[in-house]
Amino acid sequence: MSSQLNMSNNKIEYYIQKLFIQRYSSHPFIDIYITKTSKGDAYDCIFSEILKQTQTKGKIIYLGDSENDNPAFKKADISIGINSDPRLKPSLKCKYHIEFEDLSFFLKNLKNNDFEFSESLFEFSK
């Protein structure tokens, strides 16, 4: 066996304490990061960069499909949760929900509406 596989329990505990583990309420998956992550912080970083680079004004739409999107949902003007897997029921803290199979219709409607959001964009004729 290699020395890596013979790691002591103390060493394993040390490394586990250094990791950030993202758990989800409704499915058995976890995400493991080397540092605490927040899509809310990422949202702030990207939004501030967009403001620096452009004179864009208007509402910000954020789309996401997992619980780690919740911090960004809270910051966005319009938050849309995507139901991407019918087996999973994540607890999404967003105003609107859309099925994954309807996402392309929604995005086409948004584009055709000059990227101006309205609830009527959720009306699809497939």
C-alpha positions in Angstrom: 0.0 0.0 0.0 1.1 3.5 -0.6 1.8 5.9 2.2 -1.2 8.0 1.1 -3.6 5.1 1.8 -2.0 4.6 5.3 -3.0 8.1 6.4 -3.8 8.2 10.2 -7.3 9.1 11.4 -5.8 12.3 12.9 -4.5 13.4 9.5 -7.8 12.6 7.8 -9.7 14.6 10.5 -7.3 17.5 9.9 -8.0 17.5 6.2 -11.7 17.1 6.6 -11.7 20.2 8.9 -10.0 22.2 6.1 -12.6 21.3 3.5 -16.0 22.8 3.0 -18.8 20.2 2.4 -22.0 21.4 0.7 -24.9 19.1 1.6 -28.3 19.2 0.0 -31.7 18.7 1.6 -33.3 16.4 -0.9 -30.7 14.3 -2.5 -27.7 12.2 -1.6 -25.0 14.2 -3.4 -22.5 16.5 -1.7 -20.0 19.0 -3.2 -16.5 19.2 -1.6 -14.6 22.5 -1.9 -11.2 23.5 -0.6 -12.7 26.7 0.7 -16.1 28.0 1.5 -17.9 29.1 -1.6 -20.9 31.3 -2.1 -22.7 32.0 -5.4 -23.9 35.2 -3.7 -20.2 36.4 -3.5 -19.7 35.3 -7.1 -22.8 37.2 -8.1 -21.4 40.4 -6.4 -18.1 40.0 -8.2 -19.6 39.4 -11.6 -22.2 42.1 -11.3 -19.6 44.7 -10.2 -17.4 43.8 -13.2 -20.4 44.1 -15.6 -21.1 47.6 -14.2 -17.4 48.6 -14.7 -17.4 47.4 -18.3 -20.7 48.6 -19.5 -23.4 51.2 -19.0 -26.0 48.5 -18.8 -29.0 49.3 -16.6 -31.9 47.1 -15.8 -32.9 44.2 -13.8 -30.7 41.2 -13.2 -32.1 37.7 -13.9 -30.4 34.8 -12.1 -31.2 31.2 -13.1 -30.1 28.2 -11.0 -31.0 24.6 -10.2 -29.5 23.8 -6.8 -29.6 25.0 -3.3 -26.1 26.5 -3.6 -27.8 29.0 -5.9 -29.9 30.4 -3.1 -27.5 33.2 -2.0 -27.5 34.6 -5.6 -31.3 34.1 -5.9 -31.6 36.5 -2.9 -29.5 39.2 -4.6 -31.0 39.0 -8.1 -33.9 41.2 -9.1 -35.6 38.2 -10.8 -34.8 34.7 -9.6 -35.7 31.6 -11.6 -35.2 28.1 -10.4 -34.8 25.4 -13.0 -36.2 22.0 -12.2 -33.5 20.1 -14.0 -34.0 16.6 -12.6 -37.5 15.3 -11.7 -35.9 12.9 -9.2 -34.5 15.8 -7.2 -36.5 18.3 -5.2 -34.0 21.0 -4.1 -35.2 23.8 -1.8 -34.8 26.7 -4.2 -35.4 30.2 -2.7 -36.5 31.8 -5.9 -39.6 33.7 -7.1 -40.2 31.7 -10.3 -39.8 28.0 -11.3 -39.4 26.5 -14.7 -39.0 23.0 -16.0 -35.7 22.2 -17.7 -37.4 21.2 -20.9 -39.1 24.7 -21.1 -35.8 26.6 -20.5 -35.0 27.0 -24.2 -38.5 28.3 -24.9 -38.2 30.8 -22.1 -34.8 32.0 -23.3 -36.0 32.4 -26.8 -39.0 34.4 -25.6 -36.7 36.6 -23.5 -34.5 37.2 -26.5 -37.5 38.0 -28.7 -38.7 40.5 -26.1 -35.4 42.4 -26.3 -34.3 40.9 -22.9 -37.1 42.6 -21.1 -38.6 40.3 -18.5 -42.3 39.8 -18.0 -44.2 36.9 -16.6 -45.8 36.3 -20.1 -42.4 34.9 -21.1 -43.3 31.7 -19.3 -46.2 31.1 -21.7 -44.9 28.5 -24.2 -46.4 27.1 -27.4 -44.3 24.0 -28.0 
